[in-house]
Amino acid sequence: MQVQQHAYAGTMPAMEPEVALVDRWRSLLSSYNEIAGHLERSLQEAHSLTLSDFETLDRLTTADCDKRRMQELAAAMYLSQSALSRTVARLEKAGLVERTHCLDDRRGVYVALTEAGLRRHAEAKKTQLAVLGAHLAPVPV
């Protein structure tokens, strides 16, 4: 990844490390936003999923169990508890996940993939990998 030089880098030597750090941060944000935009469009067009929908399904497939607590899922993701709740409601309405209450703690809510959710995720995973492959340089081995 190439870091852009800041206009003040040559005139303020004491600030160069901070400027380079901020420039690197901005470059990361720009890369993320560009790739996330491509993912969002591709997933929506091909699978009727938002990026948050896909990430939720993806996190559920990587769990070591058949369901996850909403709290654990929210902690592992970039979504707030309320945003995750809206995402799960959308996925539940589409028949891709189901919610159940914890028997030991009625406040706890579990989320699990349905068979339809597993299939949609498998299809969408191919799209995700294609987009990432097209926009990210391969990692040197």
N, CA, C and O atoms as a GROMACS GRO file, in nm:
protein
  564
    1MET      N    1   0.085  -0.117   0.000
    1MET     CA    2   0.000   0.000   0.000
    1MET      C    3   0.089   0.123   0.000
    1MET      O    4   0.182   0.133   0.081
    2GLN      N    5   0.063   0.214  -0.088
    2GLN     CA    6   0.143   0.335  -0.097
    2GLN      C    7   0.082   0.443  -0.010
    2GLN      O    8  -0.040   0.463  -0.011
    3VAL      N    9   0.166   0.512   0.067
    3VAL     CA   10   0.120   0.620   0.154
    3VAL      C   11   0.144   0.752   0.084
    3VAL      O   12   0.252   0.778   0.033
    4GLN      N   13   0.040   0.836   0.084
    4GLN     CA   14   0.054   0.967   0.021
    4GLN      C   15   0.135   1.060   0.111
    4GLN      O   16   0.126   1.051   0.234
    5GLN      N   17   0.213   1.146   0.051
    5GLN     CA   18   0.289   1.244   0.127
    5GLN      C   19   0.200   1.363   0.160
    5GLN      O   20   0.125   1.410   0.075
    6HIS      N   21   0.208   1.410   0.280
    6HIS     CA   22   0.132   1.526   0.324
    6HIS      C   23   0.203   1.653   0.275
    6HIS      O   24   0.326   1.656   0.266
    7ALA      N   25   0.128   1.754   0.244
    7ALA     CA   26   0.184   1.879   0.191
    7ALA      C   27   0.282   1.945   0.288
    7ALA      O   28   0.375   2.013   0.245
    8TYR      N   29   0.262   1.924   0.418
    8TYR     CA   30   0.348   1.989   0.517
    8TYR      C   31   0.469   1.904   0.555
    8TYR      O   32   0.550   1.949   0.636
    9ALA      N   33   0.482   1.786   0.501
    9ALA     CA   34   0.588   1.694   0.544
    9ALA      C   35   0.727   1.754   0.528
    9ALA      O   36   0.813   1.729   0.613
   10GLY      N   37   0.752   1.831   0.424
   10GLY     CA   38   0.884   1.887   0.403
   10GLY      C   39   0.912   2.011   0.484
   10GLY      O   40   1.028   2.044   0.507
   11THR      N   41   0.810   2.082   0.529
   11THR     CA   42   0.831   2.209   0.598
   11THR      C   43   0.823   2.197   0.749
   11THR      O   44   0.862   2.291   0.819
   12MET      N   45   0.776   2.086   0.801
   12MET     CA   46   0.763   2.070   0.946
   12MET      C   47   0.826   1.937   0.990
   12MET      O   48   0.754   1.841   1.016
   13PRO      N   49   0.958   1.931   0.999
   13PRO     CA   50   1.025   1.805   1.029
   13PRO      C   51   0.979   1.741   1.159
   13PRO      O   52   0.975   1.618   1.166
   14ALA      N   53   0.946   1.816   1.261
   14ALA     CA   54   0.904   1.759   1.388
   14ALA      C   55   0.770   1.686   1.376
   14ALA      O   56   0.741   1.599   1.457
   15MET      N   57   0.690   1.721   1.276
   15MET     CA   58   0.558   1.663   1.261
   15MET      C   59   0.556   1.544   1.166
   15MET      O   60   0.453   1.477   1.154
   16GLU      N   61   0.665   1.516   1.098
   16GLU     CA   62   0.664   1.412   0.995
   16GLU      C   63   0.612   1.278   1.044
   16GLU      O   64   0.529   1.219   0.974
   17PRO      N   65   0.654   1.225   1.160
   17PRO     CA   66   0.601   1.095   1.202
   17PRO      C   67   0.450   1.098   1.222
   17PRO      O   68   0.381   1.002   1.186
   18GLU      N   69   0.397   1.205   1.280
   18GLU     CA   70   0.253   1.216   1.302
   18GLU      C   71   0.178   1.228   1.169
   18GLU      O   72   0.073   1.166   1.150
   19VAL      N   73   0.234   1.307   1.079
   19VAL     CA   74   0.171   1.326   0.949
   19VAL      C   75   0.170   1.194   0.872
   19VAL      O   76   0.069   1.159   0.811
   20ALA      N   77   0.279   1.122   0.876
   20ALA     CA   78   0.287   0.992   0.807
   20ALA      C   79   0.187   0.894   0.868
   20ALA      O   80   0.124   0.816   0.796
   21LEU      N   81   0.172   0.898   0.998
   21LEU     CA   82   0.078   0.809   1.065
   21LEU      C   83  -0.065   0.840   1.024
   21LEU      O   84  -0.143   0.750   0.995
   22VAL      N   85  -0.100   0.969   1.022
   22VAL     CA   86  -0.234   1.010   0.981
   22VAL      C   87  -0.257   0.976   0.834
   22VAL      O   88  -0.365   0.930   0.797
   23ASP      N   89  -0.157   0.999   0.750
   23ASP     CA   90  -0.170   0.965   0.608
   23ASP      C   91  -0.193   0.816   0.589
   23ASP      O   92  -0.274   0.775   0.506
   24ARG      N   93  -0.121   0.735   0.666
   24ARG     CA   94  -0.140   0.590   0.658
   24ARG      C   95  -0.282   0.552   0.699
   24ARG      O   96  -0.347   0.470   0.633
   25TRP      N   97  -0.330   0.613   0.808
   25TRP     CA   98  -0.467   0.588   0.856
   25TRP      C   99  -0.568   0.624   0.747
   25TRP      O  100  -0.659   0.547   0.720
   26ARG      N  101  -0.552   0.740   0.686
   26ARG     CA  102  -0.645   0.783   0.581
   26ARG      C  103  -0.640   0.690   0.461
   26ARG      O  104  -0.742   0.664   0.398
   27SER      N  105  -0.522   0.641   0.429
   27SER     CA  106  -0.508   0.547   0.319
   27SER      C  107  -0.582   0.416   0.349
   27SER      O  108  -0.648   0.360   0.261
   28LEU      N  109  -0.572   0.367   0.472
   28LEU     CA  110  -0.645   0.248   0.512
   28LEU      C  111  -0.795   0.269   0.502
   28LEU      O  112  -0.868   0.183   0.452
   29LEU      N  113  -0.842   0.385   0.549
   29LEU     CA  114  -0.986   0.415   0.542
   29LEU      C  115  -1.033   0.421   0.397
   29LEU      O  116  -1.140   0.369   0.364
   30SER      N  117  -0.955   0.483   0.312
   30SER     CA  118  -0.992   0.492   0.171
   30SER      C  119  -0.999   0.354   0.107
   30SER      O  120  -1.093   0.324   0.034
   31SER      N  121  -0.901   0.270   0.136
   31SER     CA  122  -0.901   0.133   0.082
   31SER      C  123  -1.021   0.056   0.133
   31SER      O  124  -1.090  -0.010   0.055
   32TYR      N  125  -1.047   0.064   0.263
   32TYR     CA  126  -1.161  -0.007   0.321
   32TYR      C  127  -1.291   0.040   0.256
   32TYR      O  128  -1.373  -0.043   0.214
   33ASN      N  129  -1.310   0.170   0.248
   33ASN     CA  130  -1.434   0.223   0.191
   33ASN      C  131  -1.454   0.181   0.046
   33ASN      O  132  -1.565   0.148   0.005
   34GLU      N  133  -1.346   0.181  -0.032
   34GLU     CA  134  -1.357   0.140  -0.172
   34GLU      C  135  -1.397  -0.007  -0.183
   34GLU      O  136  -1.489  -0.041  -0.257
   35ILE      N  137  -1.328  -0.094  -0.110
   35ILE     CA  138  -1.357  -0.238  -0.117
   35ILE      C  139  -1.493  -0.269  -0.058
   35ILE      O  140  -1.567  -0.350  -0.114
   36ALA      N  141  -1.528  -0.205   0.054
   36ALA     CA  142  -1.659  -0.228   0.115
   36ALA      C  143  -1.771  -0.187   0.019
   36ALA      O  144  -1.875  -0.253   0.014
   37GLY      N  145  -1.751  -0.080  -0.056
   37GLY     CA  146  -1.850  -0.037  -0.154
   37GLY      C  147  -1.869  -0.141  -0.264
   37GLY      O  148  -1.982  -0.170  -0.304
   38HIS      N  149  -1.758  -0.196  -0.312
   38HIS     CA  150  -1.767  -0.302  -0.414
   38HIS      C  151  -1.837  -0.426  -0.358
   38HIS      O  152  -1.922  -0.486  -0.425
   39LEU      N  153  -1.801  -0.464  -0.235
   39LEU     CA  154  -1.866  -0.579  -0.172
   39LEU      C  155  -2.016  -0.555  -0.155
   39LEU      O  156  -2.097  -0.642  -0.186
   40GLU      N  157  -2.050  -0.438  -0.105
   40GLU     CA  158  -2.191  -0.405  -0.081
   40GLU      C  159  -2.272  -0.419  -0.210
   40GLU      O  160  -2.378  -0.483  -0.211
   41ARG      N  161  -2.223  -0.359  -0.319
   41ARG     CA  162  -2.295  -0.365  -0.446
   41ARG      C  163  -2.305  -0.508  -0.499
   41ARG      O  164  -2.411  -0.552  -0.542
   42SER      N  165  -2.194  -0.580  -0.496
   42SER     CA  166  -2.193  -0.716  -0.550
   42SER      C  167  -2.282  -0.811  -0.471
   42SER      O  168  -2.355  -0.891  -0.528
   43LEU      N  169  -2.275  -0.802  -0.339
   43LEU     CA  170  -2.358  -0.889  -0.254
   43LEU      C  171  -2.506  -0.855  -0.270
   43LEU      O  172  -2.590  -0.945  -0.271
   44GLN      N  173  -2.537  -0.728  -0.282
   44GLN     CA  174  -2.677  -0.686  -0.299
   44GLN      C  175  -2.732  -0.734  -0.433
   44GLN      O  176  -2.841  -0.790  -0.440
   45GLU      N  177  -2.655  -0.710  -0.538
   45GLU     CA  178  -2.701  -0.748  -0.673
   45GLU      C  179  -2.715  -0.899  -0.691
   45GLU      O  180  -2.814  -0.946  -0.747
   46ALA      N  181  -2.619  -0.974  -0.644
   46ALA     CA  182  -2.618  -1.118  -0.668
   46ALA      C  183  -2.696  -1.200  -0.566
   46ALA      O  184  -2.746  -1.308  -0.597
   47HIS      N  185  -2.706  -1.148  -0.441
   47HIS     CA  186  -2.762  -1.232  -0.335
   47HIS      C  187  -2.865  -1.161  -0.246
   47HIS      O  188  -2.915  -1.220  -0.150
   48SER      N  189  -2.897  -1.037  -0.278
   48SER     CA  190  -2.991  -0.957  -0.197
   48SER      C  191  -2.948  -0.949  -0.051
   48SER      O  192  -3.031  -0.957   0.040
   49LEU      N  193  -2.817  -0.934  -0.029
   49LEU     CA  194  -2.762  -0.921   0.106
   49LEU      C  195  -2.685  -0.790   0.116
   49LEU      O  196  -2.616  -0.750   0.022
   50THR      N  197  -2.697  -0.723   0.230
   50THR     CA  198  -2.609  -0.610   0.257
   50THR      C  199  -2.477  -0.666   0.308
   50THR      O  200  -2.466  -0.785   0.339
   51LEU      N  201  -2.378  -0.581   0.318
   51LEU     CA  202  -2.250  -0.624   0.373
   51LEU      C  203  -2.267  -0.668   0.518
   51LEU      O  204  -2.206  -0.767   0.559
   52SER      N  205  -2.349  -0.598   0.595
   52SER     CA  206  -2.375  -0.638   0.734
   52SER      C  207  -2.448  -0.771   0.741
   52SER      O  208  -2.420  -0.853   0.829
   53ASP      N  209  -2.541  -0.794   0.650
   53ASP     CA  210  -2.610  -0.923   0.644
   53ASP      C  211  -2.508  -1.035   0.622
   53ASP      O  212  -2.507  -1.136   0.693
   54PHE      N  213  -2.422  -1.015   0.521
   54PHE     CA  214  -2.324  -1.118   0.489
   54PHE      C  215  -2.229  -1.141   0.606
   54PHE      O  216  -2.202  -1.256   0.642
   55GLU      N  217  -2.179  -1.034   0.665
   55GLU     CA  218  -2.085  -1.047   0.777
   55GLU      C  219  -2.149  -1.122   0.893
   55GLU      O  220  -2.082  -1.201   0.961
   56THR      N  221  -2.276  -1.098   0.917
   56THR     CA  222  -2.346  -1.169   1.025
   56THR      C  223  -2.354  -1.317   0.992
   56THR      O  224  -2.324  -1.401   1.077
   57LEU      N  225  -2.395  -1.351   0.870
   57LEU     CA  226  -2.400  -1.491   0.829
   57LEU      C  227  -2.260  -1.554   0.838
   57LEU      O  228  -2.244  -1.667   0.884
   58ASP      N  229  -2.161  -1.480   0.793
   58ASP     CA  230  -2.024  -1.531   0.792
   58ASP      C  231  -1.974  -1.560   0.934
   58ASP      O  232  -1.910  -1.662   0.958
   59ARG      N  233  -2.004  -1.470   1.026
   59ARG     CA  234  -1.962  -1.491   1.166
   59ARG      C  235  -2.034  -1.612   1.226
   59ARG      O  236  -1.976  -1.683   1.309
   60LEU      N  237  -2.157  -1.634   1.186
   60LEU     CA  238  -2.230  -1.750   1.236
   60LEU      C  239  -2.173  -1.880   1.181
   60LEU      O  240  -2.176  -1.983   1.249
   61THR      N  241  -2.120  -1.878   1.058
   61THR     CA  242  -2.064  -2.002   1.001
   61THR      C  243  -1.929  -2.034   1.061
   61THR      O  244  -1.887  -2.150   1.058
   62THR      N  245  -1.860  -1.935   1.115
   62THR     CA  246  -1.728  -1.960   1.172
   62THR      C  247  -1.734  -1.990   1.321
   62THR      O  248  -1.631  -2.013   1.384
   63ALA      N  249  -1.853  -1.990   1.378
   63ALA     CA  250  -1.868  -2.023   1.520
   63ALA      C  251  -1.840  -2.171   1.542
   63ALA      O  252  -1.863  -2.253   1.453
   64ASP      N  253  -1.790  -2.204   1.659
   64ASP     CA  254  -1.760  -2.343   1.692
   64ASP      C  255  -1.883  -2.421   1.735
   64ASP      O  256  -1.873  -2.538   1.772
   65CYS      N  257  -1.997  -2.357   1.732
   65CYS     CA  258  -2.120  -2.423   1.774
   65CYS      C  259  -2.229  -2.390   1.673
   65CYS      O  260  -2.205  -2.315   1.578
   66ASP      N  261  -2.347  -2.445   1.693
   66ASP     CA  262  -2.453  -2.424   1.594
   66ASP      C  263  -2.531  -2.294   1.615
   66ASP      O  264  -2.616  -2.259   1.533
   67LYS      N  265  -2.503  -2.223   1.724
   67LYS     CA  266  -2.568  -2.094   1.748
   67LYS      C  267  -2.476  -2.006   1.833
   67LYS      O  268  -2.384  -2.055   1.899
   68ARG      N  269  -2.503  -1.876   1.829
   68ARG     CA  270  -2.423  -1.780   1.908
   68ARG      C  271  -2.515  -1.683   1.979
   68ARG      O  272  -2.622  -1.648   1.929
   69ARG      N  273  -2.472  -1.640   2.095
   69ARG     CA  274  -2.546  -1.537   2.167
   69ARG      C  275  -2.531  -1.405   2.094
   69ARG      O  276  -2.425  -1.374   2.040
   70MET      N  277  -2.637  -1.328   2.093
   70MET     CA  278  -2.635  -1.196   2.026
   70MET      C  279  -2.522  -1.110   2.083
   70MET      O  280  -2.454  -1.041   2.007
   71GLN      N  281  -2.503  -1.112   2.214
   71GLN     CA  282  -2.398  -1.031   2.277
   71GLN      C  283  -2.261  -1.067   2.223
   71GLN      O  284  -2.181  -0.979   2.193
   72GLU      N  285  -2.232  -1.197   2.210
   72GLU     CA  286  -2.103  -1.242   2.160
   72GLU      C  287  -2.085  -1.202   2.014
   72GLU      O  288  -1.977  -1.162   1.972
   73LEU      N  289  -2.191  -1.214   1.939
   73LEU     CA  290  -2.187  -1.178   1.797
   73LEU      C  291  -2.160  -1.029   1.781
   73LEU      O  292  -2.078  -0.989   1.698
   74ALA      N  293  -2.228  -0.946   1.859
   74ALA     CA  294  -2.208  -0.801   1.852
   74ALA      C  295  -2.065  -0.764   1.892
   74ALA      O  296  -2.005  -0.676   1.831
   75ALA      N  297  -2.011  -0.831   1.992
   75ALA     CA  298  -1.875  -0.801   2.038
   75ALA      C  299  -1.772  -0.837   1.932
   75ALA      O  300  -1.666  -0.774   1.924
   76ALA      N  301  -1.800  -0.937   1.850
   76ALA     CA  302  -1.706  -0.982   1.748
   76ALA      C  303  -1.716  -0.901   1.619
   76ALA      O  304  -1.631  -0.913   1.532
   77MET      N  305  -1.820  -0.818   1.608
   77MET     CA  306  -1.844  -0.744   1.485
   77MET      C  307  -1.828  -0.595   1.505
   77MET      O  308  -1.807  -0.548   1.617
   78TYR      N  309  -1.838  -0.522   1.398
   78TYR     CA  310  -1.828  -0.376   1.399
   78TYR      C  311  -1.965  -0.311   1.420
   78TYR      O  312  -1.974  -0.188   1.420
   79LEU      N  313  -2.070  -0.389   1.439
   79LEU     CA  314  -2.206  -0.336   1.455
   79LEU      C  315  -2.239  -0.313   1.601
   79LEU      O  316  -2.193  -0.386   1.689
   80SER      N  317  -2.318  -0.210   1.627
   80SER     CA  318  -2.369  -0.190   1.763
   80SER      C  319  -2.473  -0.297   1.791
   80SER      O  320  -2.519  -0.366   1.700
   81GLN      N  321  -2.509  -0.311   1.917
   81GLN     CA  322  -2.610  -0.410   1.956
   81GLN      C  323  -2.742  -0.384   1.881
   81GLN      O  324  -2.805  -0.479   1.834
   82SER      N  325  -2.782  -0.258   1.870
   82SER     CA  326  -2.909  -0.227   1.803
   82SER      C  327  -2.900  -0.250   1.652
   82SER      O  328  -2.996  -0.298   1.591
   83ALA      N  329  -2.787  -0.217   1.591
   83ALA     CA  330  -2.770  -0.241   1.447
   83ALA      C  331  -2.769  -0.391   1.419
   83ALA      O  332  -2.826  -0.435   1.319
   84LEU      N  333  -2.705  -0.468   1.505
   84LEU     CA  334  -2.705  -0.613   1.487
   84LEU      C  335  -2.845  -0.668   1.503
   84LEU      O  336  -2.886  -0.758   1.429
   85SER      N  337  -2.919  -0.616   1.598
   85SER     CA  338  -3.056  -0.661   1.619
   85SER      C  339  -3.142  -0.637   1.494
   85SER      O  340  -3.221  -0.722   1.455
   86ARG      N  341  -3.126  -0.520   1.432
   86ARG     CA  342  -3.199  -0.490   1.308
   86ARG      C  343  -3.155  -0.583   1.194
   86ARG      O  344  -3.238  -0.630   1.116
   87THR      N  345  -3.025  -0.609   1.186
   87THR     CA  346  -2.973  -0.699   1.083
   87THR      C  347  -3.027  -0.840   1.102
   87THR      O  348  -3.071  -0.903   1.006
   88VAL      N  349  -3.025  -0.889   1.224
   88VAL     CA  350  -3.076  -1.023   1.253
   88VAL      C  351  -3.226  -1.030   1.225
   88VAL      O  352  -3.275  -1.131   1.175
   89ALA      N  353  -3.299  -0.924   1.256
   89ALA     CA  354  -3.444  -0.922   1.227
   89ALA      C  355  -3.468  -0.934   1.076
   89ALA      O  356  -3.558  -1.006   1.033
   90ARG      N  357  -3.387  -0.864   0.996
   90ARG     CA  358  -3.398  -0.872   0.851
   90ARG      C  359  -3.367  -1.014   0.802
   90ARG      O  360  -3.439  -1.068   0.718
   91LEU      N  361  -3.260  -1.072   0.854
   91LEU     CA  362  -3.221  -1.207   0.815
   91LEU      C  363  -3.324  -1.310   0.860
   91LEU      O  364  -3.350  -1.408   0.790
   92GLU      N  365  -3.383  -1.287   0.976
   92GLU     CA  366  -3.487  -1.379   1.027
   92GLU      C  367  -3.611  -1.372   0.938
   92GLU      O  368  -3.671  -1.474   0.906
   93LYS      N  369  -3.649  -1.251   0.899
   93LYS     CA  370  -3.765  -1.232   0.811
   93LYS      C  371  -3.743  -1.303   0.677
   93LYS      O  372  -3.838  -1.353   0.617
   94ALA      N  373  -3.618  -1.305   0.630
   94ALA     CA  374  -3.584  -1.372   0.504
   94ALA      C  375  -3.567  -1.523   0.520
   94ALA      O  376  -3.545  -1.594   0.423
   95GLY      N  377  -3.578  -1.571   0.644
   95GLY     CA  378  -3.566  -1.715   0.669
   95GLY      C  379  -3.423  -1.766   0.672
   95GLY      O  380  -3.400  -1.886   0.658
   96LEU      N  381  -3.326  -1.676   0.690
   96LEU     CA  382  -3.185  -1.715   0.687
   96LEU      C  383  -3.127  -1.746   0.825
   96LEU      O  384  -3.028  -1.817   0.837
   97VAL      N  385  -3.190  -1.692   0.929
   97VAL     CA  386  -3.149  -1.721   1.067
   97VAL      C  387  -3.275  -1.737   1.152
   97VAL      O  388  -3.385  -1.701   1.111
   98GLU      N  389  -3.255  -1.792   1.271
   98GLU     CA  390  -3.364  -1.797   1.367
   98GLU      C  391  -3.309  -1.759   1.504
   98GLU      O  392  -3.194  -1.787   1.537
   99ARG      N  393  -3.394  -1.694   1.581
   99ARG     CA  394  -3.358  -1.652   1.716
   99ARG      C  395  -3.429  -1.741   1.817
   99ARG      O  396  -3.544  -1.779   1.798
  100THR      N  397  -3.359  -1.774   1.923
  100THR     CA  398  -3.419  -1.847   2.034
  100THR      C  399  -3.371  -1.785   2.164
  100THR      O  400  -3.264  -1.725   2.170
  101HIS      N  401  -3.451  -1.801   2.268
  101HIS     CA  402  -3.412  -1.751   2.400
  101HIS      C  403  -3.331  -1.855   2.474
  101HIS      O  404  -3.354  -1.975   2.459
  102CYS      N  405  -3.238  -1.808   2.552
  102CYS     CA  406  -3.156  -1.895   2.635
  102CYS      C  407  -3.244  -1.952   2.746
  102CYS      O  408  -3.317  -1.877   2.811
  103LEU      N  409  -3.240  -2.082   2.767
  103LEU     CA  410  -3.323  -2.144   2.869
  103LEU      C  411  -3.279  -2.106   3.010
  103LEU      O  412  -3.363  -2.094   3.099
  104ASP      N  413  -3.148  -2.086   3.031
  104ASP     CA  414  -3.096  -2.051   3.162
  104ASP      C  415  -3.114  -1.904   3.196
  104ASP      O  416  -3.130  -1.868   3.313
  105ASP      N  417  -3.112  -1.819   3.095
  105ASP     CA  418  -3.120  -1.675   3.115
  105ASP      C  419  -3.213  -1.619   3.008
  105ASP      O  420  -3.172  -1.601   2.894
  106ARG      N  421  -3.337  -1.592   3.044
  106ARG     CA  422  -3.438  -1.549   2.947
  106ARG      C  423  -3.402  -1.418   2.876
  106ARG      O  424  -3.459  -1.386   2.773
  107ARG      N  425  -3.306  -1.344   2.933
  107ARG     CA  426  -3.263  -1.220   2.866
  107ARG      C  427  -3.170  -1.250   2.750
  107ARG      O  428  -3.157  -1.170   2.657
  108GLY      N  429  -3.104  -1.367   2.755
  108GLY     CA  430  -3.010  -1.404   2.650
  108GLY      C  431  -3.083  -1.451   2.525
  108GLY      O  432  -3.182  -1.524   2.534
  109VAL      N  433  -3.034  -1.410   2.410
  109VAL     CA  434  -3.093  -1.449   2.281
  109VAL      C  435  -2.983  -1.514   2.197
  109VAL      O  436  -2.873  -1.460   2.183
  110TYR      N  437  -3.016  -1.630   2.142
  110TYR     CA  438  -2.926  -1.699   2.052
  110TYR      C  439  -2.968  -1.677   1.907
  110TYR      O  440  -3.086  -1.658   1.878
  111VAL      N  441  -2.871  -1.680   1.818
  111VAL     CA  442  -2.898  -1.670   1.675
  111VAL      C  443  -2.833  -1.792   1.610
  111VAL      O  444  -2.719  -1.826   1.639
  112ALA      N  445  -2.908  -1.856   1.521
  112ALA     CA  446  -2.856  -1.973   1.449
  112ALA      C  447  -2.892  -1.962   1.302
  112ALA      O  448  -2.996  -1.908   1.265
  113LEU      N  449  -2.805  -2.015   1.218
  113LEU     CA  450  -2.832  -2.020   1.074
  113LEU      C  451  -2.936  -2.128   1.044
  113LEU      O  452  -2.939  -2.233   1.108
  114THR      N  453  -3.020  -2.100   0.948
  114THR     CA  454  -3.111  -2.203   0.896
  114THR      C  455  -3.042  -2.270   0.776
  114THR      O  456  -2.934  -2.226   0.735
  115GLU      N  457  -3.102  -2.373   0.723
  115GLU     CA  458  -3.047  -2.438   0.603
  115GLU      C  459  -3.041  -2.337   0.488
  115GLU      O  460  -2.944  -2.334   0.412
  116ALA      N  461  -3.145  -2.256   0.475
  116ALA     CA  462  -3.146  -2.154   0.370
  116ALA      C  463  -3.034  -2.053   0.392
  116ALA      O  464  -2.972  -2.007   0.296
  117GLY      N  465  -3.007  -2.018   0.517
  117GLY     CA  466  -2.898  -1.927   0.550
  117GLY      C  467  -2.763  -1.984   0.514
  117GLY      O  468  -2.676  -1.913   0.464
  118LEU      N  469  -2.744  -2.113   0.542
  118LEU     CA  470  -2.619  -2.180   0.505
  118LEU      C  471  -2.598  -2.178   0.353
  118LEU      O  472  -2.488  -2.153   0.306
  119ARG      N  473  -2.704  -2.206   0.279
  119ARG     CA  474  -2.694  -2.205   0.133
  119ARG      C  475  -2.664  -2.065   0.079
  119ARG      O  476  -2.577  -2.048  -0.006
  120ARG      N  477  -2.737  -1.964   0.130
  120ARG     CA  478  -2.716  -1.827   0.081
  120ARG      C  479  -2.574  -1.782   0.115
  120ARG      O  480  -2.509  -1.717   0.033
  121HIS      N  481  -2.527  -1.816   0.234
  121HIS     CA  482  -2.391  -1.779   0.272
  121HIS      C  483  -2.289  -1.844   0.179
  121HIS      O  484  -2.196  -1.777   0.134
  122ALA      N  485  -2.306  -1.972   0.150
  122ALA     CA  486  -2.212  -2.043   0.062
  122ALA      C  487  -2.205  -1.977  -0.076
  122ALA      O  488  -2.097  -1.964  -0.133
  123GLU      N  489  -2.320  -1.937  -0.128
  123GLU     CA  490  -2.322  -1.869  -0.257
  123GLU      C  491  -2.256  -1.732  -0.248
  123GLU      O  492  -2.176  -1.695  -0.335
  124ALA      N  493  -2.289  -1.657  -0.145
  124ALA     CA  494  -2.236  -1.522  -0.129
  124ALA      C  495  -2.087  -1.522  -0.096
  124ALA      O  496  -2.016  -1.427  -0.129
  125LYS      N  497  -2.039  -1.627  -0.033
  125LYS     CA  498  -1.897  -1.636   0.001
  125LYS      C  499  -1.812  -1.634  -0.126
  125LYS      O  500  -1.704  -1.575  -0.129
  126LYS      N  501  -1.861  -1.698  -0.232
  126LYS     CA  502  -1.790  -1.697  -0.360
  126LYS      C  503  -1.779  -1.555  -0.414
  126LYS      O  504  -1.675  -1.516  -0.468
  127THR      N  505  -1.886  -1.479  -0.401
  127THR     CA  506  -1.885  -1.340  -0.446
  127THR      C  507  -1.788  -1.258  -0.362
  127THR      O  508  -1.711  -1.179  -0.416
  128GLN      N  509  -1.792  -1.277  -0.231
  128GLN     CA  510  -1.700  -1.204  -0.143
  128GLN      C  511  -1.555  -1.232  -0.182
  128GLN      O  512  -1.475  -1.139  -0.196
  129LEU      N  513  -1.521  -1.359  -0.200
  129LEU     CA  514  -1.383  -1.394  -0.234
  129LEU      C  515  -1.341  -1.338  -0.369
  129LEU      O  516  -1.227  -1.297  -0.387
  130ALA      N  517  -1.434  -1.335  -0.465
  130ALA     CA  518  -1.404  -1.278  -0.597
  130ALA      C  519  -1.375  -1.129  -0.586
  130ALA      O  520  -1.280  -1.079  -0.647
  131VAL      N  521  -1.456  -1.058  -0.511
  131VAL     CA  522  -1.436  -0.913  -0.494
  131VAL      C  523  -1.305  -0.887  -0.420
  131VAL      O  524  -1.227  -0.801  -0.462
  132LEU      N  525  -1.281  -0.958  -0.311
  132LEU     CA  526  -1.157  -0.938  -0.236
  132LEU      C  527  -1.035  -0.972  -0.322
  132LEU      O  528  -0.935  -0.901  -0.317
  133GLY      N  529  -1.044  -1.078  -0.400
  133GLY     CA  530  -0.935  -1.115  -0.488
  133GLY      C  531  -0.907  -1.010  -0.594
  133GLY      O  532  -0.792  -0.989  -0.633
  134ALA      N  533  -1.011  -0.945  -0.640
  134ALA     CA  534  -0.996  -0.842  -0.744
  134ALA      C  535  -0.939  -0.711  -0.689
  134ALA      O  536  -0.881  -0.633  -0.763
  135HIS      N  537  -0.957  -0.688  -0.559
  135HIS     CA  538  -0.920  -0.556  -0.504
  135HIS      C  539  -0.808  -0.559  -0.400
  135HIS      O  540  -0.757  -0.454  -0.362
  136LEU      N  541  -0.769  -0.676  -0.357
  136LEU     CA  542  -0.659  -0.686  -0.260
  136LEU      C  543  -0.542  -0.759  -0.324
  136LEU      O  544  -0.560  -0.860  -0.392
  137ALA      N  545  -0.424  -0.708  -0.301
  137ALA     CA  546  -0.305  -0.775  -0.352
  137ALA      C  547  -0.287  -0.906  -0.276
  137ALA      O  548  -0.317  -0.914  -0.157
  138PRO      N  549  -0.237  -1.008  -0.342
  138PRO     CA  550  -0.213  -1.135  -0.272
  138PRO      C  551  -0.111  -1.118  -0.161
  138PRO      O  552  -0.018  -1.038  -0.172
  139VAL      N  553  -0.130  -1.194  -0.055
  139VAL     CA  554  -0.036  -1.190   0.058
  139VAL      C  555   0.085  -1.274   0.022
  139VAL      O  556   0.070  -1.390  -0.017
  140PRO      N  557   0.205  -1.218   0.033
  140PRO     CA  558   0.325  -1.296   0.000
  140PRO      C  559   0.340  -1.414   0.096
  140PRO      O  560   0.315  -1.402   0.216
  141VAL      N  561   0.382  -1.527   0.041
  141VAL     CA  562   0.398  -1.648   0.121
  141VAL      C  563   0.540  -1.664   0.167
  141VAL      O  564   0.571  -1.760   0.236
   0.00000   0.00000   0.00000
